[in-house]
Amino acid sequence: MFGTDERMKMKVTIMKHAPALLVALLLAPLAALHAAEAPPPRPNIIFVLFDDMGYGQPKCYRESTEFKTPNLDRLAREGMRFTDAHSAASVCTPTRYGVITGRYPSRIGQYGVLTTYSKPIIPKTRLTVASLLKQNGYDTACIGKWHLGMDWGGQPGTEKTIPVGTQLVTSPNAAGFGYFYGYTHARNIGTVIEQDKVEANVEEAETQPRLAKKVVAFLDSPARKEKPFFLYLPLCPPHTPIVPAPEFVGKSGVKGRESQYGDWLYQGDWVLGQVLEALDRQKLADNTLIMVSSDNGAAGRSYAPLRGAKTSIYEGGHREPFLARWPGKIKPGSVCDDTICLNDLMATCAEIVGAKIPDNAGEDSVSILPDLLSAAKGPVREATIHQSPRGDLAIRQGSWKLIFLKQGGRELYNLHTDLSETKNLAEANPEVVERLTTLMRRYIADGRSTIGAPQKNDADMSLDGSAAGKKKNGKKARKQSKRERTLALDPNFD
């Protein structure tokens, strides 16, 4: 028991601190309310783009595949697998333009692929997914293959090699990426660029391991815990040159003629695994949305039931594997059959961070966040446009796909009953042809396929083949465009 003196001391102490205690008691509910209302931390966002990986190559898309893709399969188990995802084009450069800008590449007449000294096709004034996220407090990085043009101020080297120390006039930094480490395109994969300068010229097999180390270093940096980040990771595998590092030779288990190709794809999957391990190690996984896809179909390899492969206007040219994981948001092991496009990256990121895309940006990007959260009440897209390097265009809405061939023909397919596109139903369904043609003409006239003020296209988009892909800025540009389309038909070039 306390004596009289002790009780008096306690009473004085309580009275002395009563105001502070009273304030604390009054503020406690307010603090709790503020904590409850505080917005959740913005997620890190990673977009991994394989090069020429076909729809039927990952095991999670074709059980009988001969290829080993354990990390892609892991994402399918831990996240969502899309069955009807599409690139904007069936070759490299135009697809990447769509990914970064959220705009169909046909609007700038980009049907072909760029070369080492091609100028940038994304103006510095155009908003990109990277610059949008940068404006909203994100660190942004691109590590890998760019292939959207770089300005070297001339031609300081050859198509395959540029001298060490050569400085770029315009690098991917101008497109909103705070950090860039990679190469221009597959033809000169050995010329490695950091930021705006050539860092090294290495053997082709050395480039992918160097990129993997940079990715891990980026994710392991303490800065990753200080602010959210956006990492765009465009890989080389399984595109040529097929150059698996020595430590991957024979690791895929593929025998015979495809063994080296299988090892190369396996190495690409391993890089993805390095990303996943780094996220786990740094305890970043729970607050990271990671999406993985491919830029077009496999080169020279078709996978039933899809018709065609890379460069084709048919499904095998542009229907892609697409996987997404976001712990606590995306249901593990889920499958989404909604039609989406890689262009949708920008609008999805904008909705996630609460940003508004201006009318002159992301004209063909639709948020797939409702799909990711399994909250969509119906299709997120009204329709989707496809293109081939030959200048063919197509529009997809629901089960129907209408193809406008460059030479002037029309083909209509019902993909729900004929995914292999074997029966042209155009003559039997003139009303569907008319409806989709009208919609396509509106998309062309409006310069956009989403809600917003009409915009101007930078190239003619003719449906009769007479002017499709012709750029509006002169004869020289049109000649270059024709060369790019020719190069695009060479599966080993881009």
Steps between C-alpha positions, in 0.01 A plus 500: 500500500611852428549743786350849516811666354518261207130552418548877508800477262303283255211747510730794426663310213164414344376857532823630350467282189122506472486750209740292292312181582169663411635621164640155424166336580314749280740462207520120510169446318597762240835332441331164459250652257780663300687169482185327380444764231864515382529365145682169463859523372520522122615168354824444318431403137712266287429422135707216351491455122642184346605524134326267251361265766207314349164438664562126520853508642454543880382184674222693671353561152570163338545200726680300229762768428857382465631816668573554868359825648481451878475870590230580246312199637552628854335830408204310354456320833546811712311742279274532198538343156337682207387290205410780256781757529642667188792709389410797279709352217654174390856636503729675745529877457130582452399285797750680723370836381153391614627376838681825582249751354163324524438593135459274198819504290296512179417861594862595426536259208737277696451155352866403466803483731776753566872468437797603714498861382127555466390819673267480803136448401367629834516882510633653822168679535291181506397364839614143559418252773844572648462880499148470642625292792804723543266799535323307774806439714637177353861410426503368144742265325530309174750214493519306174413536133372844396434486123306825486777706343798689639664815366876451467556829320612307193639149449804464726539127442354206309158342521637250753760695698531855632825618665523507878445850637276611214240742635135499403320821407165345599477189718211317668541748787305745279200264512471530877745236619726630775736208441578302185732205452475291186539497123324630193379176337595136451732566206746687725430335834872509583513881515393573857375849589467653845286812519617692188844352434644175363642317801647192332515278197472137608435156355131443429474230768627743766227761464209322668700409815616864525140618477393250766764636740380854441140397567594335829713800600209732425259295712751455784569873526383662828329763283234245408359526853495879499256554213299289255663392176406401145731251332460421129699185425504409127700176468669354192407129532385314309573736205819458300791507555446174684797523736440331836779564751722196567336435837163454328607265221310175537299624800163515322491128437399555137672254266596516134473802272303706751739449792682834467172685444353329807802598709467862383134516596583334831763769565239769439271329749793489743535880478134524595582272793776738608241778513265290713780398737614860542144610580476227764845577643426871535146436626357695206284224351183576694485856367607429141284445194700300248372435148670279242428461129661482154525749214367269228467137401789257470719537191436217255314296760124469509310340785163339442224593512630846410564577135822669397804623690707816529422756221151351447170687532348173624484409870840331512659832414362709786320288764745491789558335835417756770548438871448737793567468872411747776475330842184585687343653189513232229353162586766225476444247223228709333430512127361794301347452154441871433663650189781737595788674320856580608412865426292484817804536725478881508133529593536222758791677667313830489199353679721336761669830593188712452638701207300643211633439150471813282308480173817501291649192665410132542238528227463121475569392857230354727545414866492128569497559877139367524621177339800474731278544806234259361253788521418556132126500419567434131771550235735786588565576132246598238722353227868440420707576188775272368758551224767314304821628335339443161257781578203276585261630766237319706236592753378264771176539691358217706519178302539678165825594330497690171824515301573774245772357279751743350419377150135585555321182613281447807493199728260445791544235767301394805777421747266337750416225254806517274810608692716357222349752252423243232153617386462846350144604589505843334253416222260327737500786752495833312336678794793408729749615238315831467478552877868433561606705198297795630661466843847480345437812293390685813817398683704628206306827463511574874871425533415293805299198615430628850280778637651845454553786258579394141869495411692506172670192361859542380451262207227404257297199612323377190280190510523435126877463505570804283665714766532277804813583694603800290655756730399861452846652525636455150636262238820421693304389806274281287805337337648430843166356615496259206852383588398449863204284394731289282744452788211404729427199283851371578451322834872526581524876462308675774 
